[in-house]
Amino acid sequence: MFSERITGSLAAGSSIRAMFEQGNRLKKQYGEENVYDFALGNPDPEPPASVLEDLKRLVSEPGIHKYMPNAGFPDVRAKIAAYLKKETNVDFTENHIMMVTGAAAGLSVTMDSLLNPGDEVIVIAPFFGEYKGYVTNFGGKIVPVPALPGTFGLDVPAIEKAITSKTKAMILNSPNNPSGAVYDEASLKALNAALERAEAAFGEPVYVVSDEPYVKIVYDGVKVPAMSAIFKNSIIVNSFSKSLALPGERIGYVAVNPQIRNADVLMDALIFCNRTLGFVNAPGLFQKVVADHLEDVAGLEAYRERRDALYEILMDTGYECVLPKGAFYLFPRSPIEDDVAFCDLALKHRLVIVSGSGFGYPGYFRLAYCVDRKTIQNSKDAFAALRKEALGK
């Protein structure tokens, strides 16, 4: 009766959203203060005051709520292009920028513009599970390549081995959801060399789609290398959901590297797909709002403090975990092999966590620390009791 492809995918669904619903059920049963919900990457800080002030100012601006070009307001795109040129030393112009309704829409539009049936897209495991849908919706096949154990860095030889004549693109996500890893410049340059070898061998480029919603959320002096400066065949997908704490407003952009051969055709394809997939254009009001806040980031110091506090709890209670360099997640090793069973057991202790299997990396679990500080402080006994029960002690 309905789409077999969609109905067949319902059972798998999103492990993140499933645990989010479990958390809501527990909160109704025990009270919100008695549940330690680390499931959803929903920014806890409010947007910067300057963003809210601009929102109030702009909401009554004449014409702001009307249609604009499908790619977005030209002045907004020009500001983003100037910002990217300054950051990357790549000659972006407004004609290389398209405003989108968040990174999810940007990735969907990008895959629709790139993929032919049977094309392969490499992803680095662990990876955001929704990538599967963004690729398979348009006839592509996702090819996971595990990150390096221990650091979650890029395994460049394994990536190069995974490239075939069918490889159209790869998705990079740095800082990474769920591991918090930031890919270093040396490994990215080694990857670029591998992609150049693949292009020479197969006669077609492999496009690097860089998913960058966490690019401003980094700690301890870490710098995120500019993907556009390293990969000439790169497409940047960014959103302001995390950096400005605006996840409900669905606003972001796609930036096509001007060095891509036929970049103008790709831009035309993106604009066409943005319209025909039903997005039409990004929200006009928030295009204008974010345009003057490209340097800003909400809650960075609070995230760092919460990262350190939760990491300390995990270390004190016997868990294994790499201290993340960015994003707002911890990705500890599960004390037992079955990470799904471990996350189910966690609900008994009113801990809401997400299995690593949902990110293509079994044996681990994800904790989102973009939560109230009290949730972290009060969770220590629950983590200790959970580990003890899981190990049968």
C-alpha positions as CSV (number, residue, x, y, z in Angstrom):
1,M,0.0,0.0,0.0
2,F,2.7,2.5,1.0
3,S,6.4,2.9,-0.1
4,E,8.2,-0.5,0.6
5,R,11.5,1.4,0.8
6,I,10.2,3.6,3.6
7,T,8.1,1.1,5.5
8,G,11.1,-1.3,5.4
9,S,13.2,1.4,7.0
10,L,10.8,2.2,9.8
11,A,12.0,-0.6,12.1
12,A,15.6,0.7,12.0
13,G,14.6,4.3,12.4
14,S,16.8,6.6,14.4
15,S,18.3,5.2,17.5
16,I,18.8,8.7,18.8
17,R,15.1,9.7,18.4
18,A,14.0,6.3,19.9
19,M,16.1,6.9,23.0
20,F,14.8,10.5,23.1
21,E,11.2,9.2,23.3
22,Q,12.3,6.7,26.0
23,G,13.7,9.6,28.0
24,N,10.4,11.5,27.8
25,R,8.6,8.4,29.0
26,L,10.9,8.0,32.0
27,K,10.6,11.7,32.8
28,K,6.8,11.4,33.0
29,Q,7.2,8.4,35.3
30,Y,10.0,9.6,37.6
31,G,10.2,13.4,37.2
32,E,12.6,15.2,34.9
33,E,15.1,15.9,37.7
34,N,15.4,12.1,38.3
35,V,16.3,11.1,34.8
36,Y,19.8,11.6,33.2
37,D,19.1,12.1,29.6
38,F,22.2,12.3,27.3
39,A,20.4,11.1,24.1
40,L,19.8,14.2,21.9
41,G,22.3,16.7,20.6
42,N,19.9,19.6,21.4
43,P,21.9,22.7,22.4
44,D,21.3,23.7,26.0
45,P,22.4,27.4,25.9
46,E,20.1,30.0,24.4
47,P,21.2,31.8,21.3
48,P,23.5,34.8,21.8
49,A,21.7,37.9,23.0
50,S,22.9,39.8,19.9
51,V,21.2,37.1,17.7
52,L,17.9,37.6,19.5
53,E,18.2,41.4,19.3
54,D,18.7,41.2,15.5
55,L,15.8,38.8,15.3
56,K,13.5,41.4,16.9
57,R,14.9,44.1,14.7
58,L,14.6,42.2,11.4
59,V,11.2,40.6,11.9
60,S,9.4,43.8,10.8
61,E,11.7,44.7,8.0
62,P,9.7,45.2,4.8
63,G,10.0,42.3,2.2
64,I,11.8,40.0,4.5
65,H,9.0,37.4,4.5
66,K,8.6,37.3,0.8
67,Y,10.1,34.9,-1.8
68,M,13.7,35.5,-2.8
69,P,15.9,33.7,-5.3
70,N,15.9,30.0,-4.6
71,A,19.6,30.2,-3.6
72,G,18.8,32.8,-1.0
73,F,19.2,36.5,-0.5
74,P,22.2,37.7,-2.6
75,D,23.5,40.0,0.2
76,V,23.5,37.1,2.7
77,R,25.3,34.8,0.3
78,A,27.9,37.5,-0.4
79,K,28.6,37.9,3.3
80,I,29.1,34.1,3.7
81,A,31.3,34.0,0.6
82,A,33.5,36.8,2.0
83,Y,33.7,35.0,5.3
84,L,34.8,31.7,3.7
85,K,37.3,33.4,1.5
86,K,38.9,35.0,4.5
87,E,39.0,31.7,6.4
88,T,40.2,29.5,3.5
89,N,41.9,31.8,1.0
90,V,39.7,30.2,-1.6
91,D,37.9,32.5,-4.1
92,F,34.3,32.0,-3.1
93,T,31.7,34.4,-4.4
94,E,28.0,34.6,-3.7
95,N,27.5,32.4,-6.8
96,H,29.1,29.5,-5.0
97,I,26.7,29.8,-2.0
98,M,23.2,28.4,-1.5
99,M,21.2,28.9,1.6
100,V,19.4,25.8,2.9
101,T,16.9,24.7,5.6
102,G,19.6,23.3,7.8
103,A,22.5,20.8,7.2
104,A,20.1,17.9,6.7
105,A,18.4,19.6,3.8
106,G,21.9,20.7,2.5
107,L,23.1,17.1,2.5
108,S,20.0,15.8,0.8
109,V,20.1,18.4,-1.9
110,T,23.9,17.8,-2.4
111,M,23.4,14.0,-2.8
112,D,20.4,14.5,-5.1
113,S,22.7,16.7,-7.3
114,L,25.7,14.3,-7.3
115,L,24.4,10.8,-7.4
116,N,23.4,8.4,-10.1
117,P,21.9,5.0,-9.3
118,G,24.5,2.7,-7.9
119,D,27.0,5.4,-7.0
120,E,28.9,4.8,-3.8
121,V,29.5,7.3,-0.9
122,I,32.2,6.6,1.6
123,V,31.5,7.6,5.3
124,I,33.9,7.3,8.2
125,A,32.5,5.1,11.1
126,P,31.3,6.2,13.6
127,F,29.0,8.4,11.6
128,F,25.7,10.2,11.9
129,G,23.1,7.5,11.1
130,E,20.9,9.7,9.0
131,Y,23.7,9.8,6.3
132,K,22.3,6.4,5.1
133,G,19.0,8.0,4.2
134,Y,20.5,11.0,2.6
135,V,22.5,8.7,0.3
136,T,20.0,5.8,-0.4
137,N,17.1,8.2,-1.0
138,F,18.8,9.1,-4.3
139,G,19.9,5.6,-5.4
140,G,23.3,5.7,-3.8
141,K,25.1,3.1,-1.6
142,I,26.8,4.0,1.6
143,V,30.3,2.5,2.2
144,P,31.5,2.7,5.8
145,V,35.2,2.7,6.6
146,P,36.1,2.4,10.3
147,A,38.1,5.2,11.9
148,L,41.4,4.4,13.6
149,P,40.8,2.6,16.9
150,G,41.7,4.6,20.0
151,T,41.7,8.0,18.3
152,F,38.9,7.9,15.8
153,G,41.2,9.5,13.3
154,L,41.2,8.9,9.5
155,D,42.5,5.5,8.3
156,V,43.7,6.8,5.0
157,P,45.0,3.4,3.6
158,A,41.6,1.8,4.4
159,I,39.8,4.7,2.7
160,E,41.9,4.5,-0.4
161,K,41.3,0.7,-0.5
162,A,37.5,1.3,-0.4
163,I,37.5,3.6,-3.4
164,T,36.2,2.0,-6.6
165,S,35.1,3.2,-10.0
166,K,31.7,3.7,-8.5
167,T,32.8,6.0,-5.7
168,K,31.2,9.4,-6.3
169,A,31.7,11.1,-3.0
170,M,32.7,10.8,0.7
171,I,31.3,12.6,3.7
172,L,33.6,14.0,6.3
173,N,32.3,15.3,9.6
174,S,34.9,17.1,11.7
175,P,34.4,17.6,14.6
176,N,32.8,14.3,14.4
177,N,29.4,13.2,15.7
178,P,29.5,11.0,17.8
179,S,33.3,10.8,18.7
180,G,34.2,14.4,18.9
181,A,37.3,13.7,16.9
182,V,38.9,16.5,14.8
183,Y,40.7,15.3,11.7
184,D,44.2,16.7,11.7
185,E,45.7,18.5,8.7
186,A,48.4,15.9,8.0
187,S,45.8,13.1,7.6
188,L,43.5,15.3,5.5
189,K,46.4,16.1,3.1
190,A,47.3,12.4,2.9
191,L,43.6,11.7,2.1
192,N,43.7,14.4,-0.6
193,A,46.7,12.7,-2.2
194,A,44.8,9.4,-2.1
195,L,41.8,11.0,-3.8
196,E,44.0,12.5,-6.5
197,R,45.5,9.0,-7.2
198,A,41.9,7.6,-7.4
199,E,41.0,10.4,-9.9
200,A,44.0,9.6,-12.0
201,A,43.1,5.9,-11.9
202,F,39.4,6.1,-12.6
203,G,39.1,9.3,-14.5
204,E,36.5,11.0,-12.3
205,P,36.9,13.0,-9.1
206,V,35.7,11.9,-5.7
207,Y,33.8,14.8,-4.2
208,V,34.4,15.6,-0.5
209,V,31.2,16.6,1.2
210,S,32.2,18.3,4.5
211,D,29.4,18.3,7.0
212,E,30.4,21.1,9.4
213,P,27.7,22.0,12.0
214,Y,30.2,21.6,14.8
215,V,33.2,23.4,13.2
216,K,33.1,26.2,15.8
217,I,32.7,24.0,18.8
218,V,36.3,23.0,19.6
219,Y,38.4,23.0,22.7
220,D,41.9,23.4,24.1
221,G,43.2,25.5,21.3
222,V,42.4,23.0,18.6
223,K,42.0,24.3,15.0
224,V,39.8,22.6,12.5
225,P,41.6,22.5,9.1
226,A,39.7,24.3,6.3
227,M,38.4,21.5,4.0
228,S,38.1,23.9,1.0
229,A,41.8,24.8,1.2
230,I,42.8,21.1,1.1
231,F,40.3,19.5,-1.2
232,K,39.6,21.3,-4.5
233,N,36.6,19.0,-5.2
234,S,34.9,19.9,-1.9
235,I,31.4,20.9,-1.0
236,I,30.8,22.5,2.4
237,V,27.5,21.9,4.2
238,N,27.1,24.0,7.3
239,S,24.3,24.9,9.7
240,F,23.8,27.3,12.6
241,S,21.9,24.8,14.6
242,K,24.8,24.1,16.9
243,S,27.1,27.2,16.6
244,L,24.2,29.6,17.3
245,A,22.0,27.2,19.2
246,L,19.2,27.5,16.6
247,P,18.3,23.9,15.8
248,G,14.6,24.6,15.5
249,E,15.0,27.3,13.0
250,R,16.6,25.1,10.2
251,I,19.1,27.5,8.6
252,G,22.4,26.7,6.9
253,Y,24.2,26.9,3.6
254,V,26.0,24.8,1.0
255,A,29.3,26.2,-0.4
256,V,30.7,24.8,-3.7
257,N,34.4,25.0,-4.1
258,P,35.0,27.3,-7.2
259,Q,37.9,25.0,-8.2
260,I,35.4,22.2,-9.0
261,R,35.2,21.6,-12.7
262,N,31.8,22.9,-14.0
263,A,31.1,24.4,-10.5
264,D,28.4,26.5,-12.2
265,V,26.5,23.4,-13.4
266,L,26.7,21.9,-9.9
267,M,25.3,25.2,-8.4
268,D,22.4,25.1,-10.9
269,A,21.7,21.5,-10.0
270,L,21.7,22.3,-6.2
271,I,19.3,25.2,-6.8
272,F,17.1,23.0,-8.9
273,C,17.0,20.2,-6.3
274,N,16.5,22.7,-3.5
275,R,13.3,23.7,-5.3
276,T,12.1,20.3,-6.5
277,L,12.7,18.5,-3.2
278,G,10.2,21.0,-1.7
279,F,12.5,23.2,0.3
280,V,12.1,26.1,-2.2
281,N,14.3,28.4,-0.2
282,A,15.7,28.7,3.3
283,P,13.7,30.8,5.9
284,G,14.1,34.4,4.8
285,L,14.1,35.9,8.3
286,F,16.9,33.7,9.6
287,Q,19.0,34.1,6.5
288,K,19.3,37.8,7.5
289,V,19.8,37.0,11.2
290,V,22.7,34.6,10.7
291,A,24.5,36.7,8.1
292,D,25.9,39.1,10.8
293,H,26.8,36.3,13.2
294,L,29.2,34.2,11.2
295,E,32.0,34.5,13.8
296,D,29.8,33.9,16.8
297,V,29.4,30.7,18.8
298,A,26.9,30.0,21.7
299,G,28.0,28.3,24.9
300,L,31.5,27.2,24.1
301,E,32.9,27.6,27.6
302,A,29.9,25.9,29.1
303,Y,30.3,23.0,26.8
304,R,34.0,22.6,27.7
305,E,33.1,22.6,31.4
306,R,30.4,20.0,30.9
307,R,32.7,17.9,28.8
308,D,35.3,17.9,31.5
309,A,32.8,17.2,34.3
310,L,31.2,14.2,32.5
311,Y,34.6,12.9,31.4
312,E,35.8,13.0,35.0
313,I,32.7,11.0,36.1
314,L,33.3,8.4,33.5
315,M,37.0,8.0,34.5
316,D,36.1,7.9,38.2
317,T,33.5,5.1,37.6
318,G,35.8,2.9,35.5
319,Y,34.8,3.6,31.9
320,E,37.1,3.9,28.9
321,C,36.8,7.1,26.8
322,V,38.9,9.4,24.6
323,L,38.6,13.0,25.6
324,P,36.9,14.7,22.6
325,K,38.5,17.7,20.9
326,G,35.2,19.1,19.5
327,A,31.4,18.9,19.2
328,F,29.4,18.1,22.4
329,Y,29.5,14.3,22.7
330,L,31.5,11.7,24.5
331,F,31.9,8.2,23.0
332,P,32.9,5.8,25.6
333,R,33.5,2.1,25.2
334,S,30.7,-0.1,26.4
335,P,31.8,-2.3,29.4
336,I,30.1,-5.3,27.6
337,E,30.3,-6.3,23.9
338,D,26.6,-5.8,23.3
339,D,26.3,-2.0,23.3
340,V,22.5,-2.1,22.4
341,A,21.8,-4.3,25.5
342,F,24.0,-2.0,27.6
343,C,21.9,1.0,26.5
344,D,18.7,-0.8,27.2
345,L,20.0,-1.7,30.7
346,A,20.9,1.9,31.3
347,L,17.2,2.8,31.2
348,K,16.8,0.8,34.4
349,H,19.1,3.3,36.0
350,R,17.3,6.2,34.4
351,L,20.2,6.9,32.1
352,V,19.3,7.7,28.5
353,I,22.2,7.0,26.2
354,V,22.6,6.0,22.5
355,S,24.3,2.8,21.3
356,G,27.3,3.0,19.0
357,S,25.7,0.5,16.7
358,G,23.4,3.3,15.6
359,F,26.5,5.2,14.4
360,G,28.0,2.2,12.6
361,Y,30.5,1.5,15.4
362,P,29.4,-1.3,17.8
363,G,30.9,-1.6,21.3
364,Y,30.5,2.0,22.2
365,F,27.8,4.4,23.3
366,R,27.2,8.2,22.8
367,L,26.6,10.8,25.5
368,A,25.4,14.3,24.5
369,Y,26.7,16.7,27.2
370,C,24.8,19.7,25.9
371,V,22.5,19.3,29.0
372,D,22.0,21.0,32.3
373,R,25.1,20.9,34.6
374,K,23.0,19.3,37.3
375,T,22.1,16.4,35.1
376,I,25.8,15.6,34.7
377,Q,26.6,16.1,38.4
378,N,23.8,13.9,39.6
379,S,24.5,11.1,37.2
380,K,27.6,9.7,38.8
381,D,26.0,7.1,41.0
382,A,23.8,5.9,38.1
383,F,26.8,5.4,35.8
384,A,28.6,3.5,38.6
385,A,25.7,1.2,39.3
386,L,25.1,0.6,35.6
387,R,28.6,-0.5,35.0
388,K,28.6,-2.7,38.0
389,E,25.3,-4.5,37.0
390,A,26.5,-4.8,33.3
391,L,29.6,-6.6,34.5
392,G,27.7,-8.7,37.0
393,K,29.6,-7.5,39.9
